[in-house]
Amino acid sequence: MAVVIEQDVICRKLCEFIQANLVAPGIGVGPTTSLTQLGLDSFSIIEIVLFIERQYGLTLPDVALSKENIESPQAFAACVHHYLQGHH
C-alpha cells in the first residue's frame, strides 16, 4: 500500500529546508513566500529539487519546474504532491 503524503506536510518540510539552508538567519519562510523575493536563484532551486529527490525519492521532470510551480513553497509542494500521486 502506498503512503499518502499530504500537500501541507510537503509544504512545511520545504519551508523548513529553505529557511535552514537557503536564506539568511532570521528570514521567515511561509507557504506563500515568494522564492524570487527571497533572492533565491537557479542554484537554490536546484538545491530544493535535490532535497525533494532525497526526501521523497521523486525525480521531477524539467517540465514540472515552470515559473508557476516554483513561485512559492506552496506551489512547489502542490507540484511535488501532484507527481507523488502518479499524475504526469
PyMOL Python script that loads the backbone (N, CA, C, O; Angstrom):
from pymol import cmd

cmd.read_pdbstr("""\
ATOM      1  N   MET A   1       0.841  -1.191   0.000  1.00  0.00           N
ATOM      2  CA  MET A   1       0.000   0.000   0.000  1.00  0.00           C
ATOM      3  C   MET A   1       0.881   1.246   0.000  1.00  0.00           C
ATOM      4  O   MET A   1       1.812   1.355   0.797  1.00  0.00           O
ATOM      5  N   ALA A   2       0.588   2.165  -0.879  1.00  0.00           N
ATOM      6  CA  ALA A   2       1.371   3.393  -0.993  1.00  0.00           C
ATOM      7  C   ALA A   2       1.070   4.333   0.171  1.00  0.00           C
ATOM      8  O   ALA A   2      -0.063   4.420   0.643  1.00  0.00           O
ATOM      9  N   VAL A   3       2.089   5.019   0.612  1.00  0.00           N
ATOM     10  CA  VAL A   3       1.933   6.003   1.665  1.00  0.00           C
ATOM     11  C   VAL A   3       1.497   7.317   1.022  1.00  0.00           C
ATOM     12  O   VAL A   3       2.110   7.785   0.062  1.00  0.00           O
ATOM     13  N   VAL A   4       0.446   7.897   1.554  1.00  0.00           N
ATOM     14  CA  VAL A   4      -0.047   9.174   1.040  1.00  0.00           C
ATOM     15  C   VAL A   4       0.585  10.292   1.870  1.00  0.00           C
ATOM     16  O   VAL A   4       0.459  10.321   3.094  1.00  0.00           O
ATOM     17  N   ILE A   5       1.250  11.189   1.198  1.00  0.00           N
ATOM     18  CA  ILE A   5       1.878  12.320   1.869  1.00  0.00           C
ATOM     19  C   ILE A   5       1.054  13.559   1.548  1.00  0.00           C
ATOM     20  O   ILE A   5       0.868  13.917   0.385  1.00  0.00           O
ATOM     21  N   GLU A   6       0.571  14.199   2.590  1.00  0.00           N
ATOM     22  CA  GLU A   6      -0.285  15.367   2.409  1.00  0.00           C
ATOM     23  C   GLU A   6       0.513  16.565   1.897  1.00  0.00           C
ATOM     24  O   GLU A   6       1.684  16.745   2.231  1.00  0.00           O
ATOM     25  N   GLN A   7      -0.140  17.359   1.094  1.00  0.00           N
ATOM     26  CA  GLN A   7       0.498  18.527   0.494  1.00  0.00           C
ATOM     27  C   GLN A   7       0.992  19.508   1.544  1.00  0.00           C
ATOM     28  O   GLN A   7       2.057  20.101   1.373  1.00  0.00           O
ATOM     29  N   ASP A   8       0.242  19.695   2.630  1.00  0.00           N
ATOM     30  CA  ASP A   8       0.678  20.648   3.655  1.00  0.00           C
ATOM     31  C   ASP A   8       1.928  20.171   4.386  1.00  0.00           C
ATOM     32  O   ASP A   8       2.723  20.989   4.848  1.00  0.00           O
ATOM     33  N   VAL A   9       2.112  18.851   4.497  1.00  0.00           N
ATOM     34  CA  VAL A   9       3.320  18.295   5.106  1.00  0.00           C
ATOM     35  C   VAL A   9       4.520  18.574   4.197  1.00  0.00           C
ATOM     36  O   VAL A   9       5.589  18.962   4.669  1.00  0.00           O
ATOM     37  N   ILE A  10       4.335  18.375   2.909  1.00  0.00           N
ATOM     38  CA  ILE A  10       5.392  18.668   1.936  1.00  0.00           C
ATOM     39  C   ILE A  10       5.761  20.146   2.018  1.00  0.00           C
ATOM     40  O   ILE A  10       6.942  20.493   2.039  1.00  0.00           O
ATOM     41  N   CYS A  11       4.770  21.002   2.063  1.00  0.00           N
ATOM     42  CA  CYS A  11       4.993  22.443   2.126  1.00  0.00           C
ATOM     43  C   CYS A  11       5.778  22.816   3.384  1.00  0.00           C
ATOM     44  O   CYS A  11       6.721  23.604   3.321  1.00  0.00           O
ATOM     45  N   ARG A  12       5.394  22.259   4.505  1.00  0.00           N
ATOM     46  CA  ARG A  12       6.080  22.557   5.766  1.00  0.00           C
ATOM     47  C   ARG A  12       7.549  22.145   5.693  1.00  0.00           C
ATOM     48  O   ARG A  12       8.430  22.889   6.124  1.00  0.00           O
ATOM     49  N   LYS A  13       7.812  20.943   5.139  1.00  0.00           N
ATOM     50  CA  LYS A  13       9.194  20.470   5.012  1.00  0.00           C
ATOM     51  C   LYS A  13      10.005  21.353   4.064  1.00  0.00           C
ATOM     52  O   LYS A  13      11.182  21.618   4.311  1.00  0.00           O
ATOM     53  N   LEU A  14       9.376  21.804   2.982  1.00  0.00           N
ATOM     54  CA  LEU A  14      10.065  22.707   2.059  1.00  0.00           C
ATOM     55  C   LEU A  14      10.394  24.033   2.744  1.00  0.00           C
ATOM     56  O   LEU A  14      11.503  24.547   2.597  1.00  0.00           O
ATOM     57  N   CYS A  15       9.445  24.586   3.488  1.00  0.00           N
ATOM     58  CA  CYS A  15       9.689  25.838   4.214  1.00  0.00           C
ATOM     59  C   CYS A  15      10.852  25.673   5.193  1.00  0.00           C
ATOM     60  O   CYS A  15      11.731  26.530   5.276  1.00  0.00           O
ATOM     61  N   GLU A  16      10.847  24.564   5.931  1.00  0.00           N
ATOM     62  CA  GLU A  16      11.914  24.303   6.902  1.00  0.00           C
ATOM     63  C   GLU A  16      13.265  24.179   6.209  1.00  0.00           C
ATOM     64  O   GLU A  16      14.260  24.731   6.679  1.00  0.00           O
ATOM     65  N   PHE A  17      13.301  23.450   5.083  1.00  0.00           N
ATOM     66  CA  PHE A  17      14.553  23.275   4.349  1.00  0.00           C
ATOM     67  C   PHE A  17      15.073  24.612   3.830  1.00  0.00           C
ATOM     68  O   PHE A  17      16.254  24.927   3.984  1.00  0.00           O
ATOM     69  N   ILE A  18      14.197  25.391   3.222  1.00  0.00           N
ATOM     70  CA  ILE A  18      14.599  26.683   2.663  1.00  0.00           C
ATOM     71  C   ILE A  18      15.106  27.602   3.769  1.00  0.00           C
ATOM     72  O   ILE A  18      16.138  28.256   3.618  1.00  0.00           O
ATOM     73  N   GLN A  19      14.377  27.648   4.877  1.00  0.00           N
ATOM     74  CA  GLN A  19      14.767  28.530   5.972  1.00  0.00           C
ATOM     75  C   GLN A  19      16.104  28.099   6.571  1.00  0.00           C
ATOM     76  O   GLN A  19      16.928  28.949   6.907  1.00  0.00           O
ATOM     77  N   ALA A  20      16.328  26.802   6.710  1.00  0.00           N
ATOM     78  CA  ALA A  20      17.554  26.302   7.328  1.00  0.00           C
ATOM     79  C   ALA A  20      18.771  26.366   6.409  1.00  0.00           C
ATOM     80  O   ALA A  20      19.902  26.471   6.884  1.00  0.00           O
ATOM     81  N   ASN A  21      18.549  26.304   5.105  1.00  0.00           N
ATOM     82  CA  ASN A  21      19.674  26.127   4.190  1.00  0.00           C
ATOM     83  C   ASN A  21      19.891  27.214   3.142  1.00  0.00           C
ATOM     84  O   ASN A  21      20.997  27.342   2.616  1.00  0.00           O
ATOM     85  N   LEU A  22      18.871  27.993   2.831  1.00  0.00           N
ATOM     86  CA  LEU A  22      18.986  28.864   1.662  1.00  0.00           C
ATOM     87  C   LEU A  22      18.791  30.352   1.915  1.00  0.00           C
ATOM     88  O   LEU A  22      19.033  31.159   1.018  1.00  0.00           O
ATOM     89  N   VAL A  23      18.366  30.730   3.096  1.00  0.00           N
ATOM     90  CA  VAL A  23      18.179  32.156   3.386  1.00  0.00           C
ATOM     91  C   VAL A  23      18.953  32.536   4.647  1.00  0.00           C
ATOM     92  O   VAL A  23      19.354  31.673   5.428  1.00  0.00           O
ATOM     93  N   ALA A  24      19.150  33.811   4.826  1.00  0.00           N
ATOM     94  CA  ALA A  24      19.883  34.309   5.987  1.00  0.00           C
ATOM     95  C   ALA A  24      19.100  34.032   7.269  1.00  0.00           C
ATOM     96  O   ALA A  24      17.871  33.985   7.249  1.00  0.00           O
ATOM     97  N   PRO A  25      19.811  33.848   8.382  1.00  0.00           N
ATOM     98  CA  PRO A  25      19.130  33.643   9.664  1.00  0.00           C
ATOM     99  C   PRO A  25      18.168  34.793   9.948  1.00  0.00           C
ATOM    100  O   PRO A  25      18.465  35.956   9.673  1.00  0.00           O
ATOM    101  N   GLY A  26      17.030  34.449  10.493  1.00  0.00           N
ATOM    102  CA  GLY A  26      16.039  35.453  10.843  1.00  0.00           C
ATOM    103  C   GLY A  26      15.054  35.777   9.740  1.00  0.00           C
ATOM    104  O   GLY A  26      14.085  36.499   9.972  1.00  0.00           O
ATOM    105  N   ILE A  27      15.282  35.254   8.538  1.00  0.00           N
ATOM    106  CA  ILE A  27      14.355  35.470   7.429  1.00  0.00           C
ATOM    107  C   ILE A  27      13.270  34.406   7.505  1.00  0.00           C
ATOM    108  O   ILE A  27      13.566  33.211   7.478  1.00  0.00           O
ATOM    109  N   GLY A  28      12.028  34.831   7.599  1.00  0.00           N
ATOM    110  CA  GLY A  28      10.916  33.892   7.686  1.00  0.00           C
ATOM    111  C   GLY A  28      10.525  33.356   6.321  1.00  0.00           C
ATOM    112  O   GLY A  28      10.554  34.071   5.319  1.00  0.00           O
ATOM    113  N   VAL A  29      10.159  32.086   6.302  1.00  0.00           N
ATOM    114  CA  VAL A  29       9.699  31.451   5.069  1.00  0.00           C
ATOM    115  C   VAL A  29       8.366  30.779   5.363  1.00  0.00           C
ATOM    116  O   VAL A  29       8.300  29.845   6.161  1.00  0.00           O
ATOM    117  N   GLY A  30       7.297  31.257   4.715  1.00  0.00           N
ATOM    118  CA  GLY A  30       5.973  30.674   4.879  1.00  0.00           C
ATOM    119  C   GLY A  30       5.507  30.050   3.581  1.00  0.00           C
ATOM    120  O   GLY A  30       6.197  30.140   2.566  1.00  0.00           O
ATOM    121  N   PRO A  31       4.342  29.416   3.601  1.00  0.00           N
ATOM    122  CA  PRO A  31       3.831  28.726   2.417  1.00  0.00           C
ATOM    123  C   PRO A  31       3.721  29.607   1.178  1.00  0.00           C
ATOM    124  O   PRO A  31       3.968  29.137   0.067  1.00  0.00           O
ATOM    125  N   THR A  32       3.358  30.870   1.347  1.00  0.00           N
ATOM    126  CA  THR A  32       3.145  31.733   0.182  1.00  0.00           C
ATOM    127  C   THR A  32       4.294  32.718  -0.059  1.00  0.00           C
ATOM    128  O   THR A  32       4.178  33.620  -0.889  1.00  0.00           O
ATOM    129  N   THR A  33       5.383  32.546   0.658  1.00  0.00           N
ATOM    130  CA  THR A  33       6.541  33.412   0.468  1.00  0.00           C
ATOM    131  C   THR A  33       7.087  33.251  -0.948  1.00  0.00           C
ATOM    132  O   THR A  33       7.305  32.131  -1.410  1.00  0.00           O
ATOM    133  N   SER A  34       7.304  34.357  -1.628  1.00  0.00           N
ATOM    134  CA  SER A  34       7.865  34.326  -2.977  1.00  0.00           C
ATOM    135  C   SER A  34       9.340  33.945  -2.907  1.00  0.00           C
ATOM    136  O   SER A  34      10.134  34.612  -2.244  1.00  0.00           O
ATOM    137  N   LEU A  35       9.698  32.863  -3.601  1.00  0.00           N
ATOM    138  CA  LEU A  35      11.094  32.437  -3.607  1.00  0.00           C
ATOM    139  C   LEU A  35      11.967  33.455  -4.327  1.00  0.00           C
ATOM    140  O   LEU A  35      13.134  33.631  -3.978  1.00  0.00           O
ATOM    141  N   THR A  36      11.416  34.116  -5.318  1.00  0.00           N
ATOM    142  CA  THR A  36      12.151  35.153  -6.040  1.00  0.00           C
ATOM    143  C   THR A  36      12.435  36.333  -5.119  1.00  0.00           C
ATOM    144  O   THR A  36      13.542  36.872  -5.117  1.00  0.00           O
ATOM    145  N   GLN A  37      11.437  36.734  -4.339  1.00  0.00           N
ATOM    146  CA  GLN A  37      11.628  37.861  -3.426  1.00  0.00           C
ATOM    147  C   GLN A  37      12.609  37.527  -2.309  1.00  0.00           C
ATOM    148  O   GLN A  37      13.224  38.422  -1.730  1.00  0.00           O
ATOM    149  N   LEU A  38      12.755  36.231  -2.003  1.00  0.00           N
ATOM    150  CA  LEU A  38      13.758  35.820  -1.021  1.00  0.00           C
ATOM    151  C   LEU A  38      15.169  35.930  -1.599  1.00  0.00           C
ATOM    152  O   LEU A  38      16.158  35.865  -0.870  1.00  0.00           O
ATOM    153  N   GLY A  39      15.243  36.097  -2.914  1.00  0.00           N
ATOM    154  CA  GLY A  39      16.541  36.194  -3.560  1.00  0.00           C
ATOM    155  C   GLY A  39      17.103  34.855  -4.002  1.00  0.00           C
ATOM    156  O   GLY A  39      18.291  34.748  -4.308  1.00  0.00           O
ATOM    157  N   LEU A  40      16.259  33.832  -4.036  1.00  0.00           N
ATOM    158  CA  LEU A  40      16.737  32.522  -4.460  1.00  0.00           C
ATOM    159  C   LEU A  40      16.975  32.517  -5.964  1.00  0.00           C
ATOM    160  O   LEU A  40      16.167  33.032  -6.738  1.00  0.00           O
ATOM    161  N   ASP A  41      18.086  31.934  -6.359  1.00  0.00           N
ATOM    162  CA  ASP A  41      18.437  31.860  -7.775  1.00  0.00           C
ATOM    163  C   ASP A  41      18.295  30.421  -8.272  1.00  0.00           C
ATOM    164  O   ASP A  41      17.798  29.552  -7.556  1.00  0.00           O
ATOM    165  N   SER A  42      18.732  30.186  -9.493  1.00  0.00           N
ATOM    166  CA  SER A  42      18.572  28.851 -10.084  1.00  0.00           C
ATOM    167  C   SER A  42      19.345  27.792  -9.305  1.00  0.00           C
ATOM    168  O   SER A  42      18.909  26.643  -9.236  1.00  0.00           O
ATOM    169  N   PHE A  43      20.484  28.156  -8.719  1.00  0.00           N
ATOM    170  CA  PHE A  43      21.236  27.190  -7.922  1.00  0.00           C
ATOM    171  C   PHE A  43      20.451  26.793  -6.672  1.00  0.00           C
ATOM    172  O   PHE A  43      20.483  25.635  -6.257  1.00  0.00           O
ATOM    173  N   SER A  44      19.755  27.746  -6.081  1.00  0.00           N
ATOM    174  CA  SER A  44      18.915  27.450  -4.915  1.00  0.00           C
ATOM    175  C   SER A  44      17.759  26.537  -5.298  1.00  0.00           C
ATOM    176  O   SER A  44      17.399  25.638  -4.539  1.00  0.00           O
ATOM    177  N   ILE A  45      17.177  26.764  -6.471  1.00  0.00           N
ATOM    178  CA  ILE A  45      16.088  25.906  -6.941  1.00  0.00           C
ATOM    179  C   ILE A  45      16.600  24.483  -7.124  1.00  0.00           C
ATOM    180  O   ILE A  45      15.902  23.523  -6.796  1.00  0.00           O
ATOM    181  N   ILE A  46      17.821  24.343  -7.648  1.00  0.00           N
ATOM    182  CA  ILE A  46      18.414  23.008  -7.795  1.00  0.00           C
ATOM    183  C   ILE A  46      18.577  22.356  -6.431  1.00  0.00           C
ATOM    184  O   ILE A  46      18.331  21.158  -6.289  1.00  0.00           O
ATOM    185  N   GLU A  47      18.989  23.120  -5.423  1.00  0.00           N
ATOM    186  CA  GLU A  47      19.112  22.576  -4.065  1.00  0.00           C
ATOM    187  C   GLU A  47      17.761  22.068  -3.558  1.00  0.00           C
ATOM    188  O   GLU A  47      17.693  21.017  -2.921  1.00  0.00           O
ATOM    189  N   ILE A  48      16.701  22.803  -3.836  1.00  0.00           N
ATOM    190  CA  ILE A  48      15.360  22.377  -3.426  1.00  0.00           C
ATOM    191  C   ILE A  48      14.968  21.102  -4.163  1.00  0.00           C
ATOM    192  O   ILE A  48      14.415  20.184  -3.558  1.00  0.00           O
ATOM    193  N   VAL A  49      15.246  21.039  -5.454  1.00  0.00           N
ATOM    194  CA  VAL A  49      14.922  19.847  -6.246  1.00  0.00           C
ATOM    195  C   VAL A  49      15.687  18.636  -5.712  1.00  0.00           C
ATOM    196  O   VAL A  49      15.120  17.548  -5.608  1.00  0.00           O
ATOM    197  N   LEU A  50      16.964  18.810  -5.373  1.00  0.00           N
ATOM    198  CA  LEU A  50      17.751  17.710  -4.810  1.00  0.00           C
ATOM    199  C   LEU A  50      17.194  17.277  -3.455  1.00  0.00           C
ATOM    200  O   LEU A  50      17.172  16.086  -3.143  1.00  0.00           O
ATOM    201  N   PHE A  51      16.747  18.237  -2.655  1.00  0.00           N
ATOM    202  CA  PHE A  51      16.105  17.911  -1.378  1.00  0.00           C
ATOM    203  C   PHE A  51      14.860  17.060  -1.609  1.00  0.00           C
ATOM    204  O   PHE A  51      14.640  16.069  -0.912  1.00  0.00           O
ATOM    205  N   ILE A  52      14.054  17.447  -2.579  1.00  0.00           N
ATOM    206  CA  ILE A  52      12.841  16.688  -2.908  1.00  0.00           C
ATOM    207  C   ILE A  52      13.207  15.270  -3.332  1.00  0.00           C
ATOM    208  O   ILE A  52      12.562  14.309  -2.914  1.00  0.00           O
ATOM    209  N   GLU A  53      14.240  15.137  -4.160  1.00  0.00           N
ATOM    210  CA  GLU A  53      14.668  13.810  -4.603  1.00  0.00           C
ATOM    211  C   GLU A  53      15.093  12.951  -3.420  1.00  0.00           C
ATOM    212  O   GLU A  53      14.720  11.781  -3.332  1.00  0.00           O
ATOM    213  N   ARG A  54      15.875  13.532  -2.508  1.00  0.00           N
ATOM    214  CA  ARG A  54      16.326  12.778  -1.328  1.00  0.00           C
ATOM    215  C   ARG A  54      15.162  12.462  -0.389  1.00  0.00           C
ATOM    216  O   ARG A  54      15.056  11.348   0.123  1.00  0.00           O
ATOM    217  N   GLN A  55      14.307  13.426  -0.171  1.00  0.00           N
ATOM    218  CA  GLN A  55      13.220  13.283   0.802  1.00  0.00           C
ATOM    219  C   GLN A  55      12.130  12.327   0.334  1.00  0.00           C
ATOM    220  O   GLN A  55      11.608  11.541   1.125  1.00  0.00           O
ATOM    221  N   TYR A  56      11.789  12.392  -0.942  1.00  0.00           N
ATOM    222  CA  TYR A  56      10.627  11.656  -1.440  1.00  0.00           C
ATOM    223  C   TYR A  56      10.954  10.625  -2.513  1.00  0.00           C
ATOM    224  O   TYR A  56      10.057   9.920  -2.975  1.00  0.00           O
ATOM    225  N   GLY A  57      12.212  10.523  -2.918  1.00  0.00           N
ATOM    226  CA  GLY A  57      12.575   9.579  -3.969  1.00  0.00           C
ATOM    227  C   GLY A  57      11.911   9.916  -5.289  1.00  0.00           C
ATOM    228  O   GLY A  57      11.607   9.028  -6.085  1.00  0.00           O
ATOM    229  N   LEU A  58      11.692  11.182  -5.516  1.00  0.00           N
ATOM    230  CA  LEU A  58      10.962  11.653  -6.688  1.00  0.00           C
ATOM    231  C   LEU A  58      11.867  12.510  -7.559  1.00  0.00           C
ATOM    232  O   LEU A  58      12.461  13.477  -7.083  1.00  0.00           O
ATOM    233  N   THR A  59      11.971  12.160  -8.816  1.00  0.00           N
ATOM    234  CA  THR A  59      12.695  12.984  -9.773  1.00  0.00           C
ATOM    235  C   THR A  59      11.671  13.773 -10.576  1.00  0.00           C
ATOM    236  O   THR A  59      10.906  13.208 -11.357  1.00  0.00           O
ATOM    237  N   LEU A  60      11.667  15.069 -10.374  1.00  0.00           N
ATOM    238  CA  LEU A  60      10.724  15.924 -11.097  1.00  0.00           C
ATOM    239  C   LEU A  60      11.206  16.118 -12.530  1.00  0.00           C
ATOM    240  O   LEU A  60      12.383  16.402 -12.753  1.00  0.00           O
ATOM    241  N   PRO A  61      10.316  15.969 -13.495  1.00  0.00           N
ATOM    242  CA  PRO A  61      10.713  16.241 -14.876  1.00  0.00           C
ATOM    243  C   PRO A  61      10.941  17.744 -15.065  1.00  0.00           C
ATOM    244  O   PRO A  61      10.365  18.563 -14.349  1.00  0.00           O
ATOM    245  N   ASP A  62      11.777  18.091 -16.024  1.00  0.00           N
ATOM    246  CA  ASP A  62      12.073  19.510 -16.282  1.00  0.00           C
ATOM    247  C   ASP A  62      10.811  20.333 -16.497  1.00  0.00           C
ATOM    248  O   ASP A  62      10.738  21.485 -16.070  1.00  0.00           O
ATOM    249  N   VAL A  63       9.818  19.744 -17.160  1.00  0.00           N
ATOM    250  CA  VAL A  63       8.578  20.457 -17.450  1.00  0.00           C
ATOM    251  C   VAL A  63       7.854  20.878 -16.164  1.00  0.00           C
ATOM    252  O   VAL A  63       7.085  21.839 -16.174  1.00  0.00           O
ATOM    253  N   ALA A  64       8.097  20.168 -15.064  1.00  0.00           N
ATOM    254  CA  ALA A  64       7.444  20.496 -13.795  1.00  0.00           C
ATOM    255  C   ALA A  64       8.014  21.761 -13.167  1.00  0.00           C
ATOM    256  O   ALA A  64       7.386  22.358 -12.292  1.00  0.00           O
ATOM    257  N   LEU A  65       9.193  22.173 -13.606  1.00  0.00           N
ATOM    258  CA  LEU A  65       9.856  23.304 -12.980  1.00  0.00           C
ATOM    259  C   LEU A  65       9.528  24.631 -13.663  1.00  0.00           C
ATOM    260  O   LEU A  65      10.406  25.455 -13.917  1.00  0.00           O
ATOM    261  N   SER A  66       8.256  24.809 -13.949  1.00  0.00           N
ATOM    262  CA  SER A  66       7.800  26.065 -14.547  1.00  0.00           C
ATOM    263  C   SER A  66       7.827  27.172 -13.497  1.00  0.00           C
ATOM    264  O   SER A  66       7.858  26.903 -12.296  1.00  0.00           O
ATOM    265  N   LYS A  67       7.815  28.401 -13.958  1.00  0.00           N
ATOM    266  CA  LYS A  67       7.831  29.549 -13.047  1.00  0.00           C
ATOM    267  C   LYS A  67       6.692  29.472 -12.029  1.00  0.00           C
ATOM    268  O   LYS A  67       6.884  29.775 -10.852  1.00  0.00           O
ATOM    269  N   GLU A  68       5.515  29.068 -12.484  1.00  0.00           N
ATOM    270  CA  GLU A  68       4.350  28.976 -11.598  1.00  0.00           C
ATOM    271  C   GLU A  68       4.552  27.913 -10.516  1.00  0.00           C
ATOM    272  O   GLU A  68       4.140  28.108  -9.372  1.00  0.00           O
ATOM    273  N   ASN A  69       5.180  26.797 -10.868  1.00  0.00           N
ATOM    274  CA  ASN A  69       5.348  25.687  -9.925  1.00  0.00           C
ATOM    275  C   ASN A  69       6.427  25.936  -8.886  1.00  0.00           C
ATOM    276  O   ASN A  69       6.460  25.264  -7.855  1.00  0.00           O
ATOM    277  N   ILE A  70       7.309  26.892  -9.144  1.00  0.00           N
ATOM    278  CA  ILE A  70       8.394  27.146  -8.197  1.00  0.00           C
ATOM    279  C   ILE A  70       8.313  28.548  -7.594  1.00  0.00           C
ATOM    280  O   ILE A  70       9.296  29.048  -7.048  1.00  0.00           O
ATOM    281  N   GLU A  71       7.163  29.170  -7.691  1.00  0.00           N
ATOM    282  CA  GLU A  71       6.983  30.539  -7.195  1.00  0.00           C
ATOM    283  C   GLU A  71       7.064  30.621  -5.674  1.00  0.00           C
ATOM    284  O   GLU A  71       7.589  31.594  -5.134  1.00  0.00           O
ATOM    285  N   SER A  72       6.551  29.611  -4.983  1.00  0.00           N
ATOM    286  CA  SER A  72       6.494  29.631  -3.523  1.00  0.00           C
ATOM    287  C   SER A  72       6.593  28.199  -3.011  1.00  0.00           C
ATOM    288  O   SER A  72       6.428  27.256  -3.785  1.00  0.00           O
ATOM    289  N   PRO A  73       6.860  28.021  -1.711  1.00  0.00           N
ATOM    290  CA  PRO A  73       6.851  26.659  -1.171  1.00  0.00           C
ATOM    291  C   PRO A  73       5.513  25.951  -1.411  1.00  0.00           C
ATOM    292  O   PRO A  73       5.482  24.753  -1.693  1.00  0.00           O
ATOM    293  N   GLN A  74       4.416  26.693  -1.297  1.00  0.00           N
ATOM    294  CA  GLN A  74       3.090  26.114  -1.508  1.00  0.00           C
ATOM    295  C   GLN A  74       2.929  25.605  -2.945  1.00  0.00           C
ATOM    296  O   GLN A  74       2.411  24.510  -3.163  1.00  0.00           O
ATOM    297  N   ALA A  75       3.370  26.398  -3.916  1.00  0.00           N
ATOM    298  CA  ALA A  75       3.284  25.987  -5.322  1.00  0.00           C
ATOM    299  C   ALA A  75       4.195  24.794  -5.592  1.00  0.00           C
ATOM    300  O   ALA A  75       3.813  23.865  -6.304  1.00  0.00           O
ATOM    301  N   PHE A  76       5.396  24.819  -5.026  1.00  0.00           N
ATOM    302  CA  PHE A  76       6.336  23.713  -5.177  1.00  0.00           C
ATOM    303  C   PHE A  76       5.730  22.442  -4.576  1.00  0.00           C
ATOM    304  O   PHE A  76       5.815  21.368  -5.171  1.00  0.00           O
ATOM    305  N   ALA A  77       5.121  22.570  -3.396  1.00  0.00           N
ATOM    306  CA  ALA A  77       4.514  21.416  -2.724  1.00  0.00           C
ATOM    307  C   ALA A  77       3.367  20.838  -3.541  1.00  0.00           C
ATOM    308  O   ALA A  77       3.214  19.619  -3.616  1.00  0.00           O
ATOM    309  N   ALA A  78       2.561  21.698  -4.151  1.00  0.00           N
ATOM    310  CA  ALA A  78       1.458  21.219  -4.990  1.00  0.00           C
ATOM    311  C   ALA A  78       2.000  20.421  -6.166  1.00  0.00           C
ATOM    312  O   ALA A  78       1.437  19.390  -6.535  1.00  0.00           O
ATOM    313  N   CYS A  79       3.083  20.893  -6.750  1.00  0.00           N
ATOM    314  CA  CYS A  79       3.714  20.195  -7.871  1.00  0.00           C
ATOM    315  C   CYS A  79       4.244  18.837  -7.417  1.00  0.00           C
ATOM    316  O   CYS A  79       3.997  17.824  -8.072  1.00  0.00           O
ATOM    317  N   VAL A  80       4.963  18.812  -6.311  1.00  0.00           N
ATOM    318  CA  VAL A  80       5.510  17.555  -5.779  1.00  0.00           C
ATOM    319  C   VAL A  80       4.377  16.589  -5.466  1.00  0.00           C
ATOM    320  O   VAL A  80       4.446  15.414  -5.826  1.00  0.00           O
ATOM    321  N   HIS A  81       3.346  17.072  -4.805  1.00  0.00           N
ATOM    322  CA  HIS A  81       2.201  16.230  -4.447  1.00  0.00           C
ATOM    323  C   HIS A  81       1.570  15.635  -5.696  1.00  0.00           C
ATOM    324  O   HIS A  81       1.224  14.454  -5.718  1.00  0.00           O
ATOM    325  N   HIS A  82       1.419  16.443  -6.727  1.00  0.00           N
ATOM    326  CA  HIS A  82       0.842  16.001  -7.997  1.00  0.00           C
ATOM    327  C   HIS A  82       1.637  14.818  -8.560  1.00  0.00           C
ATOM    328  O   HIS A  82       1.054  13.813  -8.968  1.00  0.00           O
ATOM    329  N   TYR A  83       2.952  14.938  -8.580  1.00  0.00           N
ATOM    330  CA  TYR A  83       3.786  13.866  -9.133  1.00  0.00           C
ATOM    331  C   TYR A  83       3.868  12.663  -8.199  1.00  0.00           C
ATOM    332  O   TYR A  83       3.985  11.532  -8.670  1.00  0.00           O
ATOM    333  N   LEU A  84       3.810  12.879  -6.901  1.00  0.00           N
ATOM    334  CA  LEU A  84       3.797  11.751  -5.964  1.00  0.00           C
ATOM    335  C   LEU A  84       2.538  10.908  -6.119  1.00  0.00           C
ATOM    336  O   LEU A  84       2.547   9.705  -5.859  1.00  0.00           O
ATOM    337  N   GLN A  85       1.454  11.555  -6.546  1.00  0.00           N
ATOM    338  CA  GLN A  85       0.196  10.833  -6.749  1.00  0.00           C
ATOM    339  C   GLN A  85       0.186  10.068  -8.065  1.00  0.00           C
ATOM    340  O   GLN A  85      -0.785   9.381  -8.383  1.00  0.00           O
ATOM    341  N   GLY A  86       1.266  10.189  -8.827  1.00  0.00           N
ATOM    342  CA  GLY A  86       1.369   9.439 -10.073  1.00  0.00           C
ATOM    343  C   GLY A  86       0.801  10.135 -11.278  1.00  0.00           C
ATOM    344  O   GLY A  86       0.649   9.521 -12.334  1.00  0.00           O
ATOM    345  N   HIS A  87       0.479  11.420 -11.145  1.00  0.00           N
ATOM    346  CA  HIS A  87      -0.037  12.187 -12.281  1.00  0.00           C
ATOM    347  C   HIS A  87       1.139  12.760 -13.051  1.00  0.00           C
ATOM    348  O   HIS A  87       2.045  13.354 -12.466  1.00  0.00           O
ATOM    349  N   HIS A  88       1.124  12.585 -14.339  1.00  0.00           N
ATOM    350  CA  HIS A  88       2.266  13.065 -15.138  1.00  0.00           C
ATOM    351  C   HIS A  88       1.804  13.949 -16.247  1.00  0.00           C
ATOM    352  O   HIS A  88       2.622  14.445 -17.022  1.00  0.00           O
TER     353      HIS A  88
END
""", "prot")
cmd.dss("prot")
cmd.show_as("cartoon", "prot")
cmd.util.cbc("prot")
cmd.orient("prot")
